Amino acid sequence: MVRILIADDHDIVRSGLRRILESHSNWEVVAEAGDGGDAIRKAVETRPDIAVIDYSLPRSFFTRPARTADRILPGQLFHEPPR
């Protein structure tokens, strides 16, 4: 089972992504977050395999939640888009 965290400040986006992702039999959304701080807390709490993070997530710069989660959860893969 692939465990997924979705971080986006729009409820409708999170809901749509959850629906699409969970349509795959081996994928499970284990947490949703509406801002960067919440994304970090939920990543620590749920230990997802993958985090889908909105580039313009409030209460953080995009790279901050990914870098913080990478320090807290070493060995996980977080992809940053090219600048």
Beta strands, then each sheet from edge to edge (+ up, - down):
strand 1: 2-7
strand 2: 27-33
strand 3: 50-53
sheet 1: 2+ 1+ 3+
end
